[in-house]
């Protein structure tokens, strides 16, 4: 990736941090400053060709929050997940309404995956599930 691409992603990430969604703001308040299992997260972080919502570089762990547009962009999300997985990241996706309606459940699920990634705990159900076999590839 060239310097101009890196600079562009940095500008995008900075803008996304300034214009976070309500769900992102709420989750960030719960996971910042190592509040969740003592793990440091960054928000709106460039990784390769993407900017992810939240990432622990130490744990190689990404949290993505999806709004309604993701029901349309599922192919892009799948491609993004596969690329991040190929780089060694585990990716968890939650719908914004899960953050609003079940924050404790979201945090507990993330905490369990962080503390015991090989636990085999199933990934949270996504309202538009990936075809069989692809869900495992995203985590």
C-alpha positions as CSV (number, residue, x, y, z in Angstrom):
1,X,0.0,0.0,0.0
2,X,1.4,3.4,-1.0
3,X,1.8,6.4,1.2
4,X,-1.2,8.2,-0.4
5,X,-3.5,5.2,0.5
6,X,-2.2,5.1,4.1
7,X,-2.8,8.8,4.4
8,X,-6.3,8.5,2.9
9,X,-7.2,5.7,5.4
10,X,-5.8,7.8,8.3
11,X,-8.0,10.7,7.3
12,X,-11.0,8.5,6.9
13,X,-10.3,6.9,10.4
14,X,-10.0,10.4,12.0
15,X,-13.3,11.5,10.4
16,X,-15.0,8.3,11.6
17,X,-13.8,8.9,15.1
18,X,-15.2,12.4,15.1
19,X,-18.5,11.2,13.6
20,X,-19.1,8.0,15.5
21,X,-22.5,6.4,15.5
22,X,-24.5,6.4,18.8
23,X,-23.9,2.6,19.1
24,X,-20.1,3.1,18.6
25,X,-20.0,5.8,21.2
26,X,-21.9,3.7,23.7
27,X,-19.7,0.6,23.2
28,X,-16.5,2.7,23.2
29,X,-17.5,3.9,26.7
30,X,-17.6,0.3,27.9
31,X,-14.4,-1.0,26.3
32,X,-12.0,1.9,26.3
33,X,-9.1,2.2,28.9
34,X,-8.8,-1.6,29.2
35,X,-12.3,-1.9,30.9
36,X,-13.1,-5.2,29.2
37,X,-11.0,-8.1,30.4
38,X,-8.0,-5.7,30.7
39,X,-7.7,-5.6,26.9
40,X,-6.7,-2.4,25.1
41,X,-8.9,-1.5,22.2
42,X,-8.5,1.2,19.5
43,X,-11.4,2.7,17.6
44,X,-11.7,3.4,13.9
45,X,-8.3,1.9,13.2
46,X,-6.8,1.4,9.7
47,X,-5.8,-2.2,9.0
48,X,-4.6,-3.0,5.5
49,X,-7.2,-1.6,3.1
50,X,-9.9,-1.2,5.8
51,X,-10.8,0.9,8.8
52,X,-12.3,-1.3,11.5
53,X,-14.7,-0.1,14.2
54,X,-12.7,-1.5,17.2
55,X,-9.5,-3.6,17.4
56,X,-7.2,-5.1,20.0
57,X,-3.9,-5.4,18.1
58,X,-2.5,-7.4,21.0
59,X,-5.3,-10.0,20.8
60,X,-5.8,-9.7,17.0
61,X,-9.5,-9.1,17.7
62,X,-11.9,-6.9,15.8
63,X,-15.4,-5.8,16.8
64,X,-17.6,-4.4,14.0
65,X,-21.0,-2.7,14.6
66,X,-23.4,-2.9,11.8
67,X,-26.3,-0.6,11.0
68,X,-29.1,-1.2,8.5
69,X,-26.8,-0.5,5.5
70,X,-24.9,-3.8,6.2
71,X,-28.0,-5.8,5.3
72,X,-27.3,-4.5,1.7
73,X,-23.5,-4.7,1.9
74,X,-23.2,-8.2,3.1
75,X,-20.9,-9.2,0.3
76,X,-18.5,-6.4,1.2
77,X,-18.7,-7.4,4.8
78,X,-17.9,-11.0,4.0
79,X,-14.9,-10.1,1.8
80,X,-13.7,-7.8,4.6
81,X,-14.1,-10.5,7.2
82,X,-12.2,-13.0,5.1
83,X,-9.3,-10.6,4.5
84,X,-9.1,-9.8,8.2
85,X,-9.2,-13.5,9.1
86,X,-6.4,-14.1,6.6
87,X,-4.3,-11.6,8.5
88,X,-5.0,-13.5,11.8
89,X,-7.8,-11.3,13.2
90,X,-10.9,-12.8,14.8
91,X,-13.9,-10.7,13.7
92,X,-17.1,-10.3,15.8
93,X,-20.1,-8.4,14.3
94,X,-23.0,-7.1,16.2
95,X,-26.0,-5.1,15.0
96,X,-26.3,-1.6,16.4
97,X,-29.6,-2.6,18.1
98,X,-27.8,-5.3,20.0
99,X,-25.7,-2.7,21.6
100,X,-28.8,-0.6,22.4
101,X,-30.9,-3.4,23.7
102,X,-28.5,-6.0,25.1
103,X,-25.2,-4.2,26.0
104,X,-24.4,-6.6,28.8
105,X,-24.9,-9.6,26.6
106,X,-22.7,-8.1,23.9
107,X,-20.0,-7.4,26.5
108,X,-20.2,-10.8,28.1
109,X,-19.9,-12.5,24.7
110,X,-16.9,-10.4,23.7
111,X,-15.3,-11.0,27.2
112,X,-15.7,-14.8,26.8
113,X,-14.1,-14.8,23.3
114,X,-11.2,-12.6,24.5
115,X,-10.5,-14.8,27.6
116,X,-11.0,-18.1,25.9
117,X,-10.9,-17.7,22.1
118,X,-10.8,-21.4,21.4
119,X,-13.8,-22.1,23.6
120,X,-15.8,-22.8,20.5
121,X,-18.5,-20.5,21.7
122,X,-20.8,-19.9,18.7
123,X,-20.6,-16.5,17.1
124,X,-23.6,-14.3,17.8
125,X,-26.5,-14.8,15.4
126,X,-26.5,-12.2,12.6
127,X,-30.0,-11.3,11.3
128,X,-28.8,-12.2,7.8
129,X,-26.7,-15.3,8.4
130,X,-23.9,-16.2,6.2
131,X,-24.2,-19.5,4.3
132,X,-23.3,-22.6,6.3
133,X,-19.5,-22.8,6.7
134,X,-18.8,-19.1,6.1
135,X,-19.8,-18.0,9.6
136,X,-17.0,-20.1,11.1
137,X,-14.6,-18.5,8.6
138,X,-15.4,-15.1,10.0
139,X,-14.3,-15.9,13.5
